[in-house]
């Protein structure tokens, strides 16, 4: 077990790097920062030349791979680190010097437990990309397919384990101070980060995420997920179909290739809505470096290490919240927050509705094309402190991804009207999920589930109240048989079953 002294030493070393990049200034000035933390920040800053403008992303890149990934997690938590820091952390792109190819080759052969010549006809030694966790090489398989091979950096697992150990210790100390530090749930932040990292450090899980997303996106054929080569994939090596396209970030090259940027932006928005709202499983790292425009106009995505998941109930709540803010039904939005448990019951629904009105009315006064989903959600989360709202990590991850997608789409086509683009999809989804047909379908499903539980109920009754002196249990029924039922509790059980079936069928067919 790591000692507290070791954790403190690591934190102080990291704090010195942060101080040299001006990244501790906000912590020192924030009145909600616990006093011991402010003192540590001042000590770490002592003697350092602090730049006028904080460089948060540069500081975390200087600390190392684990800090880069933590920074990407914190980029979703503007409520925790502030708007300026969260915006700057979006610059983190995982760019690191590559590991020499001989080391990577050794890593691959150890993972496959066989010579690479048995799997690949050729592998380019210079990587096409080197990130904090892995690097990617272009290769050709023995059967002639061009693929991308992603390989974990040697020793990265141990490095992340050490860092996460200290992050967890620091989060526990911070949360113990209570007050605002406890409300922001830093331990939950680190737990979320730990789950993300576990997925990224096991490339089979990333492959599984890509495969699941590909199945979910069958209804959007213009959004492509590369095919996984499972025979050449292990926990440390991921092989997938090579994507031959232009990075979405290179707008000039996209225009030169003759692409319709308006159509590309619309496809991107629709693909995200399909993932987040309809499927509840979305690519949570859709920055420009992970998206490509293919020659035929489709969009391809890569890097599935960070994925978001939202259950149906949360998606319905989110849709109603957004719809209520847009239409000005602030009372209903407030009620949804209380129903979902986002706001503690001791607060006033009316007061919360008034706070929401302060968020929504400025948006309603803008032209539709100037309304921003990201800005709306950002304003919504800014009122959480006054109403003791517990942080919902899945919604914050969704917020970050929505802002990211919105930014990519508007850079592709500055004139795109995001609301008009999203409206047909969202309107249809809301009608499907919240309309009378959906209510009827939900009732049918619930009634069928109730019916399916009745046999178990009867067996439990018979098990607890056996028929005294009755015949031994009959063998399992092979065909439909007529069974003679004795008196006592068995008769009561059958009567109960008959009544329940009758009630269920009546409700179902009503």
Secondary structure, 3 states (H helix, E strand, C coil): CCCHHHHHHHHHHHHHHHHHCCCCHHHHHCCCCCHHHHHHHHHHHCCCCCCCCCCHHHHHHHHCHHHHHHHHHHCCCHHHHCHHHHHHHCCCCCCCCCCCHHHHHHHHHHHHCCCHHHCEEEECCCCCEECCCEEEEEEEECCCCEEEEEEECCCHHHHHHHHHHHHHHHHHHHHHCCHHHHHCCHHHHHHHHHHHHHHHCCHHHHHHHHHHHHHHCCCCCCEEECCECHHHCCCCEEEEECCCEEECCCHHHHHHCCCCHHHHHHHHHHHHHHHHHHHCEEECCCCHHHEEEECCCCEEECCCCCEEECCHHHHHHHHHHHHHHHHCCHHHHHHHHHHHCCCCCCCCHHHHHHHHHHHHHHHHCCCHHHCCHHHHHHHHHHCCHHHCCCCCHHHHHHHHHHHHHHHHHHHHCCCCCHHHHHHHHHHHHHHHHHCHHHHHHHHHHHHHHHHHHHHHHHHHHHHHCCCCCCCCCCCCCCCCCCCCCCCCHHHHHHHHHHHHHHHHHHHHHC
